[in-house]
Amino acid sequence: MCLALLLLTTATFAQAPGSRSSALTLPTDPELITPIPPAPVADPEKLALGKRLFEDARLSHDATRSCASCHDVQTNGADANRRSSALNGTELSLNTNTVFNAALSFRLNWEGGFRSLEDQAEASLANPAIMGTSIDEVISRLSADAEMTQRFKEAYGSDPDRQAVLNAIATYERSLVTPGGRFDLWLGGEASALSAQEAAGYNLFKKFGCISCHQGVNIGANLFERHGIFHPLASPKPEILRVPSLRNVATTPPYFHDGSAPTLSDAVRKMGAAQLNRTLTDEQVAAIVAFLGTLTGTFDDHPVKASAP
């Protein structure tokens, strides 16, 4: 997942960066960002089956990778690569988005080509660079496995079929939400959840328009934007991108759709130049990065963490 279209500008703050904020104590005006809700209630058998499928290498044609190969939910829901590898060993064209909180997005993938998790899952199976198989091939493999056939009967009342396979995967993916970040705690009324530096970063984020592209429950992922307005930002294509979520952004380097920004600080500096024609100061970058660090949530009762390179 990559940082997109932050609108940044100057700011100063008198308190020490490590101190707790008194300038931003509680949400007073209506906030355009809302906390992540708990995962939706799901049938436990369908949920467990979906997790099993998400981790099953039989979903790829040569049985060398699973969904979890590129979307590691033990770390950041993605990986640490600039771009993940295709089945033939070459790089994919775009950086891998995190699967965490994907269910909260209005469209899926960088170009927003999918409206549902089911559609995206089926397309990923058929994509020759990603899984190189098909839903029919997957069903055939699962139907030959007596244990899996029994699990489908228990969860769906039938043998494996297209609707059940895709629904099980999507049911699991809908459970991959990461509530409980410090910024969400602040939104919930914990005034001490943000430091002075983090609060200053959020004030910048709001005052100068970052929030016009990054708002809502996913802090983005609900509109499309053009990148490189003043200066080139990254690879010129695709020219129009779905604005990505900033949830857990501190854990998902490298950044941008081509993975060309190795660190969050680098991404923020480049965004200032490309989108605002502005050279950001070290203080500005540090404040914005500090705020973005508060957007890291929890999964399975543990904070989301960066994937090892």
Order of alpha helices (4+ residues) and beta strands (2+ residues): alpha-alpha-alpha-alpha-alpha-alpha-alpha-alpha-beta-beta-alpha-alpha-beta-beta
